[in-house]
Each structure stands twice: as C-alpha cells, then as structure tokens.
Amino acid sequence: MMSTLTKADIPNFCFDVNSVSKRASTKLVYQTISISGQSGTNGDFGRDGTFGFPGDDGSTGENGGSGNDGENASAGEPGQSGTDSRHALVRLNGTVENLNMQLKIFQTLYSSSEQFAGINWNLAHSLHDLNYDFQLAKSKGIILVRAVGGNGGDGGYGGYGGPGGSGGHGGRGRHGTNGSNAYNQGASGGSGGPGGAGGNGGCGGNGGDGGSGGDGGNAGAGGHVQVRSADPRLFMLIELDCRAGTKGKGGYGGKGGDCGLGGSGGDGGIGGYGGLGESGGAHGSQGARGANGMHGSHGRVGRNGLAGIDGRATSDGSIQYAVVDIDDNVIETAPDKYHASVISYTVTDENNDEIYEPDSDFFITSVKWTNNGAMTLPSGSILSFPSTKCVSSDINDFSVLMGANINQICLDSHQFKCHLNAASTFSINQPYIQPVTIASEINLLDRLFSGSQVSTTLTCQYPIQITNIQIPTFLGPNERSIITVNFTNISTRSYGTCSDSAGSIEFIFSAHSLIKIVPATEEYLYQITPDGQGHYKINEEMSPKSTKHIYFEFSLDADASYQLYESLFWSIDLLLRDTLIEKHTNKIRIIPEFNPNVHTDVLLVTYSQMDRVEYLAYQKLFQLFKYSSQMWDIERYEAFHHPEIQWLNTTNLIIFIYSNPKSTLNMIQSQLFLQHMNSSENAGFICIGTCLSDEFDFALFDYNNLQFIDNKEKTKCEASNYVWSGFGFRHPTAKKLNVMANKLRTEYEKQEDNKFLYQVVYDDTKDSRSRHCLTVVYGKKYVYKSTLDFQVGNRLILVNSESPLLANTHLPFKLQAQLNTNQQNEVVPSREYDIGINDMVKTLQIDENIIQDEIQLNSQFGRLLCAILFYQGFEKSLMMINHKCELTRCIFVSDSSKFNFNQIVVSLAMSIIEREYNRGSLEFPSLTLIVDQAANAIGKLYNIARTTDHVADQNNWLYLLIQSLYEYIDSQFFISFPWYGCTNKAKQRRKLQEIVSDLVSLSIHEIPRNKELYQTVQMMRLQELAKLQFPAADKRENCVRRIIEIQAWKEKQKIKETNLSAPLEKY
C-alpha cells in the first residue's frame, strides 16, 4: 500500500514566567481580570536657562563691556516607580458551560520567598474575595488574569543651558591733534598728532550648563498567582501573565548653552591733519592712524547635563497550576499546564493508485502525538482533521485521547476518513491539478493546542491526463487533416478495458458544423454519433505509468469557402468513468490554398492576425475596383515563396500585409520581387504595415547581384577613392562619408534625368596598402543603379502604419458577423459575402452601394484605397469617372477638408508631378504621359470640356488640373538673379508652362488663372493626404550603405535558404 507520511518537529516550549506569559498574550481573550500594579508617571522636563545680556559697546577710545553668562538650566524630574502587582489564588470549578472562578487577591504574602515553595496561602491575608461565573461554551476565548508589575516612568529631559551674552564692541579711537600752522614766510606747517588707539572688544559671556536628566522610575514586580482545580481540564480556560513591569529610562541631559561671542575691537582714530605752511613753506604731514582695538575673547560653551540613570529592573512574578483533590490537597503542581502536539500521521488514497482524485476518499492513520507540556495531560482531548475548502470530513469522525504524562509519546489507532470534494468544473486546456491541504487538530474543551496543527498538502488530480494535442491551426475548404491526442496514465493501476481496470477512458471530438469528422477506418477506431461527434473509447488495457495516443481524421466542408478567414471551434473532451474531467478547445482558421493555375487582379498576402472581418473589408475594397483576388497566407506557406508553388505571373497587384515579426519583407526573395515588378506595365506592389522605405533596398538595388554599372565606371570609382581619404591619419566621420556618398550618387542620377535611383555602397575600413604622405584611403566605394525606373517606381507603394488592420480604423461601411463560430450544428447559408477567384458576379448579398459613409483619407481603408488609385494610374482613374463607378460619387475627408472624386484624381496627378519635380527631372516624362492620357480620356468622352456652353466647369477635372499647375508654377519659381534662366529650375518652369499650354489646348474655352482656387488646389496632393511613400520614386536625401550591412543581409539570406531547403510540411 502506497502512503504518504507527514512529520512535524515537536515545539520546544519553555516554562519560565516570561515565556508562559508571552504565550498567554497570543490567545483569544474572552475577558481580562487585572490585579496589575500601577505604572509611574514620567518626570517633567527641566527648565531652559535664560540668555545672558550682551555687553555695552565702548565709548570713544574705551573698551567694550563683557557679556553676561547664560543661566544654568534646571534638571529633569525623576520618573515615578511602578508599583508591584498584587497576588492571587484562583480556584476553578464547574464546566465550560458554567465556569465558576473564585479569586482571592493579596497585597503581601506571608513569606519573604518569591517562589511558590515558600508561600503559605493559608496564612496570607486577602484584600478581596471575588467570585465570577462565565459561560464559555459558545466562545473559544479564555479568561486572562494579568498580574503584571507597573512600568517605571521615564525621567524628564534636562533643560538647555542659556547662551552667553555677546561682548560689546570697542569704541573708535580719538582723532589726533592737528599740526600748527606756520606764520613766518617760507616756514613749514607742523605735523598732525597720531590718532588714538581703538578700544578692545568685550569678552563674550559663558554659556549656561545644561540640566541633568531625571532618573527613570523602578519597575514594579510581577505578581504570584496560583490556579487550583480538581478538574485539570479547566486549566484550558485560563491564562496568566505575571511579568515584571518595564523599568523607566533616564532622561537625556540638556545641552549646554552656546558661548557668547567676543566683541570686535574698535577702529583706530584718524591722525591729526598737518598744519598749513606759510608762503613757500611745506604743509605739515597728517598724523598716523591709531591702532585698532583687539577682538574680545569668546565665552565658554556650557557643559551638557548628565543623563539620568535608568530605573531598576525587578523580578517577574510566578505562575503555578495546582491539581487538588476534593479536600483541596495539592496532588500536582507545575509552572505551566499541559500541551498536546502531533508528531506524525500517515495518509493513504482510497484505491491505492498514488492518485488523490477529486470526489474520492482518503484515510489518515497512525497519528503519533505527545504531551510536551509541564504537567500531566488529562484524558478527554479530541483529535480530528476538520473540513477545509477542498476536503470534507464527518464532524463525528474524531478520536478521544487518553491522558498522557509529560513527554509521553502516544499512537492513536483511529482511522480517519476524509473526502476530496468533486471538482466544481472540468479543467480547460490543461489537466486538473489542485493542491489541497488537510491539518490535524487536538482540542480540549473546544480550545486548540497550537502545537497540534500539522498540515499536509496533497495534489488532487485525475489519473488520466492529456499531455499534448497536435492539430493544424488552419485548413482550407475540402482539405483533410488529423488530430492526434497524446495522453498518459500517471497512476499505479491499469485503466481502460481489462479485468482489474480502475475505470473506463473515452474521448469525444466535437467541432463546428463546417468541420466534418471522416468515417473511421481500421487505423482510426472511433465512432461518429448522429450529431457529428467523434467518440473514441479505449478498448484495451492502459497499464500504469504508460502513454498512448489516438487519432481523429476530419476535413473542412466545401461550404467553408464562403467563410474564409473565419475561425471555427473544436474541442476534445476526456471522460473518466463516463465523467468529463478535462476539455481542450481551440480554433481552426479557414485559410484557402493558393491556386497557381489562375490569374487574378490582386494577390493578397495575409498573416496570422487576418480574421473574417478584415478579409471582408479587403473584399469590399476590391469590389470597388472590380478586382478579382486570391490569397497567399504566410502562416500556411511560412514565407512568400515555396519550392513547389509558383505565384509569379499569376497576378498584377500584390498587396503585402506587413506585421513584423510574423511576416516581414525578409520573407520575399528579391529576384521574385524584381521579376514581378518588371513582368508587365500592370505589375504593382503595395505594402501596408510597419515597414520602412529603405527595407526595399534589398530588391531595388538587388543585393544578390551587386555589380558595377560597367568596367569604365568601376575604374573611375576606384581611382577616385582618394577623395574619401582622411587628412593625415585621421579617420573621416560616418556623417562626412554619408555626405560625400550622397553627393556622388546625385551626380549619377542627373545623367539620366533622374529616371533611376542610385545608391553608393562603401567600405569604411582603412586600406593599409593605399597610404600617401598626407592621406590614408579608407576602403572602396561603388555606385549601383536601381533595378526599377521611375515609372515602375510609381507602382511600388508603402502604406506605413503601426497596425496593418483595416478594421482598426474607420470603415465607410458596416460589417456584420454572419457565423456563430462556437455553434456546432449551425446551418450554414449557401452564400455569404465572399469574392472568389475571378468570380466577381458571385459576391456578397449586400446593398447596391458598398460605401455607406464618407471615406476618411487618414484611415487604413482610405489610405490603401488611395494607394490602389496610384497603382492603377491617372488614366484608369479618369475612366472610372466615365463609367460612373461608385467611387466617383463618394466624398473623401481629411481632417476638416472634403474632396470629391474629381479632386482626388487631380490630387493623384499633382503628387506624381511633384515627385518628378523634387527629383530634379527636366523632361517630366510622367506629366507628359498624363497629358496624353488626358487627351485620350477627353476623346473617349466626346470632349468633356464641351459639356458646358460658355464657361469651363470649375469642378471639372481638367479645369482643376490646369489651375493646380498654375498655382504650383507660381509657388515654386521666383526669378531673383540675372542668370536664373540658365538654371535647372528655369528649365523645369519652361517645361511645366509648355505642358500647361498643351492641357489648355484640350479645352474649347480659355482657362485663365483663377487665384481664388489657389488655396483649395494647394491641398490637393494625394500622396500627402493619404501619407503614402514611394520607395523607388520619392526623392531620397540619403541613399548610402556600408558594405558590411549588405554582407550581413546576405548571410541572413543564406541561413533562411538553408532552413527552407528541406521539404516544407503542410502544418
């Protein structure tokens, strides 16, 4: 039999008065009876000394007076002593229901001994005889008799000595006498007399002494108390506290007074003035200045007062429990009562399988206990294991203990039966594991022995547990898969189907109605119930400590194609003995497989956070442009390429949902990206998410095939490396290198009218072989041409945002969930909102108009819509006006500004023009193309400008485009110097004016400048309104990289190719 032994250390109780009294103070008190002494009062603080008076200042030439001494402070008063506790003899009779307590109080005892052995209670004279009756059956509290000595009062603090007075200032010295004037012609005047000496400063007064602290009062002694009873069980109802009081602390001595400062000496007197000389005689000299007086000495700092002496400690009282017979003869005495403590016990589970299972019994036996008190334990104590939150026990399941001598160890033979409560609910997605605690208790008269509480913690769990479930997180319509359930028997008994089975095991697989369980085969032995659930009963023995696994095969219904990107629930239930004990549940996303044999307008690259609502938002967006689409999911294929499936040449526009790190641009192979972008004039790539423009550099400059433009350029670059050298041995800073690199690449861009981007790659390591007398070469630099020109670059668009989800921001329509993904037997509609591959007719059953609200240009939906407008270009956007598509009736909002579709189309054209201008183009090829496209559109519309009789329509796209160009030319060009006409800006201006003339010629009306529209057309820049970026078409202030960055990128690619070289598993 497998059991658990629980042991505990026996408490080591001390039986001195202090320890016994401290234990008493922790008990729940029903009533306190006090015969304690009185505590002494604290002594008063001493009085502070008064300030000494300052000395008088000296008169002219006189010394300053001395400052008076500060007054001494008075001492603090002593604290009063605490009085001794009185003594008591307590007699207990009766029962816990009606306890009688007789209390004799004594002032003095007829003995000089402090021990009970010398106390004769019969000779002592009692002060009071008191009688109490208590009903304690409904309380767990005790009667506390306090015989504590009074605390000594603390001594008062000594006063602070008074500060000494400052000495007076010495008087200024007297003026010297003036010299006599001469009276004879040519005689000199007499010299002036010396000035008088200044008076000395007075001495500072001494500080007064601080007062001494008062002495602390003495502590009062604890009382002597004896408790007598013929029934020693009643001792459980009383506790005693007979400690001595606390001695008073001596007061702190007062601080001595500060010394008085000596007075400053007086200034010496001014010497007398010399006498006046007669004609031709010299004037007499001025007398010398008198000496300054001396500074007076400082007084003495007062002495600090002495600290008071602590009061005297005294002895604790004494405690005695005495068992008497009916004639009041003492049978047994002790300084404390008895204590019962549990030493150990054994726990055994009901079916002996080492598992403490919910809703099962377990047994506790062999309880070993002891009396570790100071006297004999009477019989009648109750040993039990009370119920807890998780464990139930019968209130009548207890054992009445026999009496026990001091330190006697006893073994109780009773078997206690406890029941583990049933689990309140089954466990979700993990085995049921619950720690439960049970504790022993020994009570006497319903009062607990503290040392008897010994707890043990059991792990409540089921013997059969699911350890792992393998199931795909996604599946496509008509796809099949297998769910594998691994489970284990953690017990020491067999389960399943066998002669000594401890119980049956069954699994139930249930799922959404679109998830169909495939009928069982010889390999998969399960049954399918009429409600579509799969039941797998273990019809074999599952031996102890073993692990098994089972399978269910299932498929996704074809109707799941109408619920793409929905998440469907599934669950696995584990039943033990026909009771559900564990449930695992999760969801499977409906993700379609990519079909390489179909060509669509859009390929949407999705990721794991794409849900049904997000998918529907994209489908509505595509419906506005009448685009067919299919999906490539990163979760399914792990990257945007696959060794067996080719998406190249299957689509025009790729929309890549970027959610780092789950799907990153590093998942795109650069050669595939470049082949796609150059495959046709309709090829495009839009990235929405947290990506940055320079992340496309791996493809724009094709880091996998870094080559010079030609050998001539290579030689030229290598020869010009000296330009990047540091003077002497000084290394150029990274900022300086970037500035020089950008200057170099812009020269190359100008050579082809900025049709291509260029990037400089440089090595900033020092070339030790290229050292000259004044310069040192730091590596080589190379210039690379972008693989995509400006026109193709207009179709590479970045919608940068923290979250790529369209539904996280404003949508101009409402989406309603049409599927309860947690309903197992739901009837699925034959058609829901879904736009299939090349199937624009079979769409959602919705209102005729898709857009139900204004389109916010700063929302993810609005920004992506604008990106698609840029992708399809100016001409196709004009044709949408011709065909009166739904978008042409929409209102577009940016902050407080509103735009119609004509204005949006003109904004698109102006952004393209502005990009060409910013890059420094002189020929404006994109603008020239826009003029040709405008002419074609007007021709197809039978000359849209003639729809008005006399005046051009100011809301007409052609009129707005011309006014936008007028405003742009006026705002960008200012002639401020004579040679302006030779600059590239002037050439750009002339080209723009020529193109404006071409546009004006398309209208039968004169279209002069309308400056009233300038403020409106200034805002019409769709790229700014939608915050879009064009990595291959925008002007780049910085387009350089260190070669070490490219080398690191290549290493990452090699690692990824190695990881993907093995055949990819489906899940």
Secondary structure as UniProt FT lines:
FT   STRAND          3..7
FT   HELIX           17..25
FT   STRAND          29..34
FT   TURN            60..61
FT   STRAND          87..94
FT   STRAND          99..106
FT   HELIX           116..118
FT   TURN            121..123
FT   STRAND          126..134
FT   TURN            137..138
FT   STRAND          142..146
FT   TURN            185..186
FT   STRAND          224..229
FT   HELIX           232..237
FT   STRAND          238..241
FT   TURN            279..280
FT   STRAND          318..324
FT   TURN            326..327
FT   STRAND          330..334
FT   STRAND          340..349
FT   TURN            350..351
FT   TURN            358..359
FT   STRAND          360..371
FT   STRAND          381..384
FT   STRAND          391..393
FT   TURN            395..396
FT   STRAND          398..401
FT   TURN            406..407
FT   STRAND          409..412
FT   STRAND          416..420
FT   STRAND          427..428
FT   STRAND          433..439
FT   STRAND          441..444
FT   TURN            445..446
FT   STRAND          447..448
FT   HELIX           450..452
FT   STRAND          455..461
FT   STRAND          464..470
FT   STRAND          474..475
FT   TURN            477..478
FT   STRAND          480..489
FT   STRAND          495..496
FT   TURN            499..500
FT   STRAND          505..511
FT   TURN            513..514
FT   STRAND          515..517
FT   STRAND          527..528
FT   TURN            530..531
FT   STRAND          534..537
FT   STRAND          541..542
FT   TURN            544..545
FT   STRAND          547..556
FT   HELIX           558..563
FT   TURN            564..565
FT   STRAND          567..576
FT   TURN            577..578
FT   STRAND          579..590
FT   TURN            596..597
FT   STRAND          600..606
FT   TURN            608..609
FT   HELIX           612..624
FT   TURN            625..626
FT   STRAND          629..633
FT   HELIX           634..637
FT   TURN            648..649
FT   STRAND          651..659
FT   TURN            660..662
FT   HELIX           665..667
FT   HELIX           670..677
FT   TURN            678..679
FT   TURN            681..682
FT   STRAND          684..689
FT   HELIX           693..696
FT   HELIX           697..700
FT   TURN            701..702
FT   HELIX           703..705
FT   HELIX           711..719
FT   HELIX           720..724
FT   STRAND          726..727
FT   TURN            728..729
FT   HELIX           734..751
FT   TURN            752..754
FT   STRAND          756..762
FT   TURN            768..769
FT   STRAND          775..776
FT   STRAND          781..789
FT   HELIX           790..793
FT   TURN            794..795
FT   STRAND          796..800
FT   HELIX           806..808
FT   TURN            821..822
FT   TURN            824..825
FT   TURN            837..838
FT   STRAND          855..856
FT   TURN            857..858
FT   HELIX           860..882
FT   TURN            883..884
FT   HELIX           886..889
FT   STRAND          892..894
FT   TURN            895..896
FT   STRAND          897..899
FT   HELIX           901..918
FT   TURN            919..920
FT   HELIX           925..940
FT   TURN            941..942
FT   HELIX           944..947
FT   TURN            954..955
FT   HELIX           957..972
FT   HELIX           978..982
FT   HELIX           984..1000
FT   TURN            1001..1002
FT   HELIX           1011..1013
FT   HELIX           1014..1018
FT   HELIX           1022..1025
FT   TURN            1026..1027
FT   TURN            1031..1033
FT   STRAND          1040..1042
FT   HELIX           1043..1061
//
